[in-house]
Amino acid sequence: MTTPCAMPSTPSSDLLIHDAEVYDGSGSPAFRADVAVRAGRIAAIAAAGSLQLPPGARLIDAQGLALAPGFIDVHTHDDRQVLDSPAMLPKLTQGVTTVITGNCGISLAPWQATMAPPAPLSLIGTQPDYRYASVADYASAVQDAGPAVNVGMLVGHSTLRVNAMRDTQAPATAQEIEAMRALLDEGMRAGALGFSSGLFYKTSSHANNDEVIALASVAAEHGGIYTSHIRDEYDGVIDALNEACDAGRAARLPVVLSHHKCAGPANWGRSSETLALITERRRTQAVGLDAYPYVAGSTVLDPDYVDGVIRIMVSWSQAHPQMAGRDLSDIAAEWGVDQKEAARRLHPAGAVYFQMREDDVRRVLSYPHTMIGSDGLPHDAHPHPRLWGSFPRVLGHYCREEQLFTLPEAIRRMSSLSADTFGLKQRGRVAVGCWADLVLFDPATVADRASFAQPKQAAAGIVHVLVNGEVALEGGVPAAARHGRVLRRQEERYSPAE
């Protein structure tokens, strides 16, 4: 039983979880135990039936349910969702207790927009939503909104570019880079966990790696991390992976390769090659990766990536909102045009691309250093089901049914591995002294219900969720009170014992 956090001064509790099958997040086998919670932290762990319920404390009878650390969604675009819909039902109902925002170079701050945000920034907000001149202002707004889950922040490259540059369709000048470095420095001082980029997108595609390194170095100075939606997940995937790893090595900070995949039929099967490269890189530098458990991805609808071969489903369209949820091929046939032209007519729009193959998805998920991230887009009219289903899908479909990994290992990918990678040393484990972010679920019934046809469906089998020691979900029903908080790097990096 690991104990990475400090021992509280007293084992008394204000909540007692009785007789749970405890998966502590380390990947070790489960054990039956009682778990006591006091003042938001885990106060004691002892053999089942050995802890007494103190006067006035609340009892949760686990009845043999699995107790795990609350899941950490390392790859989200929930920047605006935590403000506008702080109940965070798509995540809470999956057992997620922490979300990492600002991925793929897209963060809501720092930017006070004077124009409509270009794609991909339009995925998370309109011009009025981009109203935070600093990360500190955004963090304050999140804390005031009181989301039901914890929020860790990344600062996005595209957001910095639209803020500091006159023309994002060009490399940044030295003066513009310095302006971006100053904005990023403020964000790191305000508690951001690191810096993210999305060189795939037009807002950042003209940036060279020197620009990325100059910014990542700022995050490194503050002990942060660099996450990368690489420049090319298609034919140029190897060069793009090397580019991201080179940036991390030059800037001297850990790299996370976002939603790792081999996209497009021409690249199916290449995950053996890409994972071998990652393994080799890991010999000399800190490299991690995340993935979602589906063969389809989702982003803006770009006619350049419409090939007439893979299935594409429209997730939203500003010009034709009634087309959300329909396949692009059907829309094109109805309009009597090819799919590229249909995509142009739908613009601006989003889409679900069925661009991966199952054997690659399984291989990436099986890789021992892969974290789970939903990459869900909460503002899509017809979102990818990963928004509501990623974590239960790992537990139910890939773990219980496909036996891709053991249950302790599946939980490790969603808890301690994620916490360690992002420097959240007080979370991601069921251990004395750690924050009581916890999920109770039924291993026999946990499953994703969200589908591509009906994507907004809560999972089955998630029974109770605690966030910072307070009940957030009870019997599958969200609590009225919300207890999430902003996880600032300076506060989360060290355990109380240190």
Backbone hydrogen bonds, N-H to C=O, Kabsch-Sander energy under -0.5 kcal/mol:
donor,donor_aa,acceptor,acceptor_aa,energy
5,C,432,V,-0.6
14,D,37,V,-2.9
15,L,37,V,-1.4
16,L,58,R,-3.0
17,I,35,V,-3.2
18,H,16,L,-0.6
18,H,60,I,-2.8
20,A,33,A,-2.8
21,E,65,L,-2.9
22,V,20,A,-1.0
22,V,31,F,-3.1
23,Y,67,L,-3.1
24,D,22,V,-0.6
31,F,22,V,-1.5
33,A,20,A,-2.2
34,D,46,A,-3.0
35,V,17,I,-2.5
36,A,44,A,-2.7
37,V,15,L,-3.0
38,R,41,R,-2.7
41,R,38,R,-2.2
42,I,434,C,-2.8
43,A,36,A,-2.7
43,A,41,R,-0.6
44,A,36,A,-1.4
46,A,34,D,-2.0
48,A,32,R,-0.7
50,S,47,A,-2.2
57,A,54,P,-2.0
58,R,14,D,-1.6
60,I,16,L,-3.0
61,D,59,L,-0.5
62,A,18,H,-2.4
62,A,60,I,-0.9
63,Q,18,H,-0.6
64,G,19,D,-2.0
65,L,62,A,-2.2
66,A,441,F,-2.5
67,L,21,E,-2.7
68,A,66,A,-0.5
68,A,439,V,-2.5
70,G,437,D,-2.9
71,F,95,G,-2.3
72,I,414,M,-2.7
73,D,71,F,-0.6
73,D,98,T,-2.8
74,V,72,I,-1.1
74,V,372,I,-1.2
76,T,100,I,-1.7
77,H,376,G,-0.7
82,V,78,D,-2.3
83,L,80,R,-1.2
84,D,80,R,-2.8
85,S,81,Q,-2.6
88,M,85,S,-2.3
91,K,88,M,-0.9
92,L,88,M,-3.0
93,T,89,L,-2.0
94,Q,91,K,-1.6
95,G,92,L,-1.6
96,V,91,K,-2.1
97,T,71,F,-2.5
98,T,71,F,-1.4
99,V,150,N,-2.4
100,I,73,D,-2.3
101,T,99,V,-0.6
101,T,152,G,-2.9
103,N,76,T,-1.1
105,G,102,G,-0.5
106,I,103,N,-2.0
107,S,105,G,-0.6
111,W,132,Y,-2.6
113,A,111,W,-0.8
113,A,130,Y,-2.9
121,L,118,P,-1.2
122,S,118,P,-1.0
123,L,120,P,-2.2
124,I,121,L,-1.4
125,G,121,L,-0.7
129,D,126,T,-1.2
130,Y,126,T,-1.1
130,Y,127,Q,-0.8
131,R,129,D,-1.7
132,Y,108,L,-0.5
132,Y,111,W,-1.0
133,A,131,R,-0.7
138,Y,134,S,-1.8
139,A,135,V,-3.1
140,S,136,A,-2.1
141,A,137,D,-1.9
142,V,138,Y,-2.4
143,Q,139,A,-2.4
144,D,140,S,-2.2
145,A,141,A,-2.1
146,G,142,V,-1.4
148,A,86,P,-2.9
150,N,97,T,-3.1
151,V,485,R,-2.3
152,G,99,V,-2.8
154,L,101,T,-0.8
155,V,194,G,-2.2
156,G,154,L,-0.5
157,H,196,S,-2.1
158,S,105,G,-0.9
159,T,105,G,-1.3
160,L,156,G,-1.9
161,R,157,H,-2.5
162,V,158,S,-2.5
163,N,159,T,-1.3
164,A,160,L,-2.2
165,M,161,R,-2.5
177,I,173,T,-2.6
178,E,174,A,-2.0
179,A,175,Q,-1.9
180,M,176,E,-2.3
181,R,177,I,-2.7
182,A,178,E,-1.9
183,L,179,A,-1.8
184,L,180,M,-2.6
185,D,181,R,-2.5
186,E,182,A,-2.0
187,G,183,L,-2.0
188,M,184,L,-2.6
189,R,185,D,-2.4
190,A,186,E,-1.7
191,G,188,M,-1.3
192,A,187,G,-2.4
193,L,153,M,-3.5
194,G,153,M,-0.7
195,F,225,I,-2.6
196,S,155,V,-2.5
197,S,227,T,-2.1
199,L,229,H,-0.9
200,F,229,H,-0.8
201,Y,198,G,-2.0
204,S,201,Y,-1.8
205,S,201,Y,-1.8
207,A,204,S,-2.1
212,V,208,N,-1.5
213,I,209,N,-2.9
214,A,210,D,-2.3
215,L,211,E,-1.5
216,A,212,V,-3.3
217,S,213,I,-2.2
218,V,214,A,-0.5
218,V,215,L,-1.1
219,A,215,L,-1.4
220,A,216,A,-2.3
221,E,217,S,-2.0
222,H,218,V,-0.9
222,H,219,A,-0.7
223,G,220,A,-2.0
224,G,219,A,-3.1
225,I,193,L,-1.3
226,Y,254,P,-2.3
227,T,195,F,-2.3
228,S,256,V,-2.8
229,H,197,S,-2.7
230,I,228,S,-1.1
237,V,234,Y,-1.5
240,A,236,G,-2.2
241,L,237,V,-2.4
242,N,238,I,-2.3
243,E,239,D,-2.2
244,A,240,A,-2.1
245,C,241,L,-2.4
246,D,242,N,-2.9
247,A,243,E,-1.9
248,G,244,A,-2.0
249,R,245,C,-2.4
250,A,246,D,-2.7
251,A,247,A,-2.5
252,R,248,G,-1.1
253,L,248,G,-1.9
255,V,286,A,-2.3
256,V,226,Y,-2.4
257,L,288,G,-2.6
258,S,228,S,-2.4
258,S,256,V,-0.7
260,H,257,L,-0.6
260,H,290,D,-2.5
263,A,233,E,-2.8
263,A,261,K,-0.5
264,G,355,Q,-2.3
267,N,264,G,-2.3
268,W,265,P,-1.0
270,R,267,N,-2.0
272,S,269,G,-0.8
273,E,270,R,-0.6
274,T,270,R,-2.3
275,L,271,S,-2.7
276,A,272,S,-1.4
277,L,273,E,-1.7
278,I,274,T,-2.2
279,T,275,L,-2.5
280,E,276,A,-2.1
281,R,277,L,-2.6
282,R,278,I,-2.3
283,R,279,T,-0.5
283,R,280,E,-1.1
284,T,281,R,-1.7
285,Q,281,R,-1.4
287,V,285,Q,-0.8
288,G,255,V,-3.0
289,L,369,H,-1.0
290,D,257,L,-1.9
291,A,371,M,-1.7
294,Y,292,Y,-1.6
297,G,353,Y,-2.7
299,T,351,A,-1.9
301,L,349,A,-2.7
302,D,300,V,-0.8
305,Y,302,D,-2.3
306,V,303,P,-1.6
307,D,305,Y,-0.8
313,M,352,V,-2.6
314,V,326,R,-2.9
315,S,350,G,-1.9
316,W,350,G,-1.1
318,Q,348,P,-2.8
319,A,346,L,-1.0
319,A,348,P,-0.5
323,M,320,H,-2.2
324,A,321,P,-1.5
325,G,314,V,-3.8
326,R,323,M,-2.1
328,L,312,I,-3.3
331,I,327,D,-1.9
332,A,328,L,-2.8
333,A,329,S,-2.1
334,E,330,D,-2.3
335,W,331,I,-2.1
336,G,332,A,-1.1
337,V,332,A,-2.3
342,A,338,D,-2.2
343,A,339,Q,-2.5
344,R,340,K,-2.0
345,R,341,E,-2.2
346,L,342,A,-1.8
347,H,343,A,-1.0
350,G,316,W,-2.3
351,A,299,T,-3.0
352,V,313,M,-3.4
353,Y,297,G,-2.3
353,Y,351,A,-0.6
354,F,311,R,-2.5
354,F,352,V,-0.5
355,Q,353,Y,-1.8
356,M,295,V,-2.1
360,D,357,R,-0.7
361,V,357,R,-2.0
362,R,358,E,-2.7
363,R,359,D,-2.0
364,V,360,D,-2.6
365,L,361,V,-2.6
366,S,362,R,-2.1
367,Y,363,R,-0.9
367,Y,364,V,-0.7
370,T,367,Y,-2.0
371,M,289,L,-2.9
371,M,369,H,-0.6
372,I,413,R,-1.2
373,G,291,A,-1.9
373,G,371,M,-0.5
375,D,75,H,-3.4
380,D,377,L,-1.5
382,H,315,S,-2.4
387,L,384,H,-1.7
388,W,385,P,-1.0
389,G,385,P,-1.8
390,S,386,R,-1.4
393,R,389,G,-2.1
394,V,390,S,-1.7
395,L,391,F,-2.0
396,G,392,P,-3.4
397,H,393,R,-0.8
398,Y,393,R,-2.0
399,C,394,V,-1.6
400,R,395,L,-1.7
401,E,396,G,-2.1
402,E,397,H,-2.5
403,Q,399,C,-0.8
404,L,398,Y,-3.3
410,A,406,T,-2.5
411,I,407,L,-2.4
412,R,408,P,-1.9
413,R,409,E,-1.8
414,M,410,A,-0.7
414,M,411,I,-1.0
415,S,412,R,-1.2
416,S,25,G,-0.5
417,L,412,R,-2.0
418,S,412,R,-0.5
419,A,415,S,-2.8
420,D,416,S,-2.9
421,T,417,L,-2.0
422,F,418,S,-2.1
423,G,420,D,-0.8
424,L,419,A,-2.9
425,K,423,G,-1.3
425,K,492,E,-1.3
426,Q,492,E,-0.6
427,R,424,L,-1.7
430,V,24,D,-1.8
431,A,429,R,-1.0
433,G,42,I,-3.1
434,C,431,A,-2.0
435,W,426,Q,-2.2
436,A,40,G,-3.0
437,D,435,W,-2.0
438,L,436,A,-0.8
438,L,466,L,-1.7
439,V,68,A,-2.5
440,L,464,H,-2.9
441,F,66,A,-2.2
441,F,439,V,-0.5
442,D,461,G,-2.2
445,T,442,D,-1.2
446,V,442,D,-2.3
447,A,460,A,-1.8
450,A,457,Q,-0.5
451,S,454,Q,-2.0
457,Q,455,P,-1.2
460,A,447,A,-2.6
463,V,440,L,-2.1
463,V,461,G,-0.8
464,H,440,L,-1.6
465,V,473,L,-2.2
466,L,438,L,-3.1
467,V,470,E,-2.7
469,G,436,A,-2.1
470,E,467,V,-1.7
472,A,465,V,-3.3
473,L,465,V,-1.8
474,E,477,V,-3.1
475,G,463,V,-0.8
476,G,463,V,-2.3
477,V,474,E,-1.7
479,A,472,A,-2.7
484,G,147,P,-2.0
487,L,151,V,-2.9
488,R,486,V,-1.1
489,R,191,G,-2.3
491,E,488,R,-1.0
492,E,488,R,-2.2
493,R,489,R,-1.9
498,E,495,S,-1.9
